[in-house]
Amino acid sequence: MLKCVIRLRLSMEYISFEFMQQVAAVSELAGKAILEVYNSGESFEVTTKQDDSPVTKADHLAHEIICRELRAFSDYPILSEEGDAIDFEERRQWRNYWLVDPLDGTREFIDRNGDFTVNIALVTDHVARLGVIFAPDKNQLYVGSPQIGAFKRVMAELWEPIQAQKIVLREARDLPVRLLGSRRYGLDQLREAMLHIEDRFGAKELLSVGSALKFCLVADGQADCYARFGPTCEWDTAAGQAILESAGGQVLDKNGQPFRYNQKESLINGDFWALGDPDERWLQIIKQIHQ
């Protein structure tokens, strides 16, 4: 019966908070398996994929759990980083599908710094319309759907609504603009972005955080922007985009246009800006850097 109810709700373009919690529970099951490997005390067996990215036993375990659990209540196809490659001619026919990164931040997992996540997104008509991000080592869970809003659950059972920070509020409190960036990619562009931010906003601060947690920090008002210069894949960004946009922010490409999914054969993203507040000054910075 539950399966029928969920399908009916989704066909009506409606996502309930209960359904979002159900997807969140899937991420927690995957996170539990990841932590069992992480805390086992054993050294990780790491293999390298064709794109030179690392993969571990935890990646595969999380993938298997997520696919099994999602299929228990949804017949939508699943596109996962650790799943089989699916030809574009097939997936371009999908209206609804799950977009999954079972372990985002595998390098952070290997380095044991805690900045790794489970990412699950529901994409409809090329738009990320539900996102779940779970950070197992931190026991932090973020969810979002534009129809409902964005929420976090940190260490407790209660859900707290989250909202991205407006730039004018940060300026009124005389706080620096906080930019998040990758520890490994686009360092020269990040430095250039910091100069533009200083010119437009004044005081600024750069923080390095791993995985999709950067989207969550912007959505929660703890940072103003996550600028990414360098390769990511669609499963790296969809859940974070859904959460951030549900909190009032936006994810824009280098042309200032919203990110969309499953529109081309390649799953590799271009540069993007995840903004808590799409203030006109940000759009000017994007244009200057990418012109």
N, C-alpha and C positions, 0 to 999 in steps of 0.2 A: 504493500500500500504506500509506504514512504516513497518508493521509487516513482510511483505514478504522480504523487503530489509534487515532487521536485520537478519532474518533467513538465507538468502543467504550469507551474510557476515560471519556469524559465521560458516556456513558449509564449507566455504572456509578458515577456520582457520585465519580469519582476524577480528580484532577489531578496529573500527574507534574511533577517539577522540570524535566524536559526540555521538557515542553509549555510550562511557564511561561517558560523560556528562549526558546522559539520565539516566543512573543508579545512578549517583551522585544526580540528582534531586529527585530520589526516596528516597535517604537517607535524604535529606533535608526535605521532607514532613514528614517523620517519626520523624526527629529531632524536627520539629515544634510542633508535638503532644506531644512529650516528655517534651518540655519546658513548654507547657501549664499546664501540671501536676506539673512540678518542681516549677513553679512560681505562682501556685494557692494560696499559703499561707496555704493550708491544710496539715495536717500531712498525711504521706503516709501510706496507708493500705498495710502491708507487709505480704505475706504468704510464707511458706517454702516448697520447692519442695522435692522430695524423696532424692535427693543428698545433702540436707541441705542448698542449695543455696536459696537466697531470690528472690522473684518476686513481681512486683508491677503492678498497672494499666497501667503505662507507658510502661512496657515491652509488655503487650498484645496489647495495641493500636498500638505501632510501628510495631509489627508482622503483624497485620491485614492490615495496610497501605502498608507495603512492599510487602506482598503477592499479594494484589490487584493490585498494580501498576506494579509489574514485570509480572504478568499474562496478563496485557494489551498489552504487546509487545513481550512476549516470552512464549513458551510452555514448556520450560525446567522445570523439577521438582524442588521443593524448599525444602531444608532441613534447618529448623530453630530451634533454641533453644526452642522457645515457640510453635512450631508446634507439631503435632502428631509424636510419635515414628514410624520409618519406618524400617521394617525388613531388615536385611542385604541381604537376598536372593533377595529382590526386588531392593534395591539401588545399589547392586554390578553390576547390569546390566546397570546402568547409565553411559553414556559417558560424557555428559554435565549436570551440575546441578548448581543451586544457593545454596550457603552455607551462612547462615545468622545468625547473632546475633543482634536481634533488639535493645537491650540495653546492651552493654558490659560495665561492671563496675556498676552493680546495687547497690552494696554496696557503691560505691562512690556517686551514685545518692542519696541514702538514707542519706549519710553523708553530702550531699550538698557541695562537694568540687569541683565540675565542671569537674572532670576527668572521664567522661563517654562518650561513643561513640556509633554510629550506624555502624555496620560492614556488608558489602555485598561483597561477592566474587563469581566469576564464576570459577568453577572447570571443567577442561577438562582432561580426561585420568589421573586422580589422581593428576594433577598439578593445583595450583592456578594461573590462567592466567589473571585475572582481579580483582582488589581490590579497594574498596571505603570505606573510614573511615571518618565519620563526627562527630565532637565534637560540639554538639549543643550549650552548654553554652559558649564555646569559639568562636563559629562561624568559626571554622577551618575545612577545607575540604581537604582531601588528596585522590589522585587517582593514579592508576598505572597499566600498562600492559607492559610486556617485549617487545611487538612489538612497543610500542609508547614511553615508558619512564614513569617517575613519576613526578607528579605535585602537587602543593598545591595552595589553594585559601584561603587567610586569610583576612577577613573583606572587601575585595574588589571584583570586578567582574573579575579581570585579573588573569589568571593562570600563575604561576611561575614554571619553571622546578626545580626539586630538585635532589641532588646527594649526595650519602653517602660519608663520609669523608675517605680519605686514611690515614692510620696510619702514614706513612712517612711524610705527610704534617702536621699532628698535632705535630709530634716530631720536625719537622723543626721550628715550631712556639713556641716550648717549652711549649705546653699546656698539661695538664694532660689527660690521657685516662679516658673517662667517661663511667661508667657502670650503667645501669638502672636495677632495680630489683623491685620485688613485695613488698608491705608494709606488707604482711601477710604470705608469704610462703617462705620456703627454706632459712631462715636467716642464719643458720649455714653454708650452702654451699656458700652463697653469701660472707660471711666473708672469707671463704677459697679461693674463686675466687679472692678476692681483694689482698690476699697475693701473689698469683701466678701472678697477673697482675703487682704488684709492682716489683716482681722479673724479669719479662720479659720486662716491658715497663718503669718502673720508677714511676713517679708521677701518681696518680690515684685519681678518685673522684667517689663517689657512690651517686646516686640520686634515690629517690622513686617517681614513677609516676603510676597513676592508668590506667587501661584498655589498649586498643590497641594503645593508644597514644605513648606507648614506641616504637613500630615499626616505627611510623612516625618520631619520634625524631632521630632515627638512620638513617632512610632514608634521612632525611633533613640535616644530618651532624652535628646535635647538640649533638649527643652522638655516642659512638663507638660500644656499645654492650648492648643488653638486654638479660640477662641470666635468665632463668626460671627454678626453681627447685620446683616442685610441680604440682598438677593437673591443666590442662586446657582441653578444648574440641576443636574439630576441627574448630568449628565456631568462636572460640576466636582468631585463628591464621591465617586463610587462607587469609583474606583481607590484613592483615598486611604483610604477606609473599609476596603476589603479589606486593605490593607497594615497599617494601624494595628491592626485587630482581630486580624490574624495575629501581631502583635507583642505582644499582650496588652492592648490598649486597647479603647476603645469610642467610637462616635459616637452621641450622643443628641440627640433633639429637645428642644424647650422643655418638654415634659412628662416628660422623663427616659426616653423610650422609644427603642429602637434605630431608626436610619434604615432605611427600606425603599424599594423602587423600583418604578416602573411600576404604581402603584396608583390613579392619578387622571389625568384628562385633562391637567392642567397639569404641566409638567416643572420648575416652579419650586419650590425648597426653601424651607422656613421656617428660622428661626434654629436653630443647632445648636451643640453642644459636642463637640469631639474631644478625648477624655481619654486620657492615658497610663495612668492608674490611676483607675478609677471609685470613688474613696474617697467615703465617705458625706458628707464635708464638701463635695465638689463638688456632690453632689445637693442639698444644702441651699442652696448658692449658686444653682443653677439654679432652684429653687423660689422663692427670694426675688426674683430678678430678673424672673421671668416670671409671678409670681402676679397 
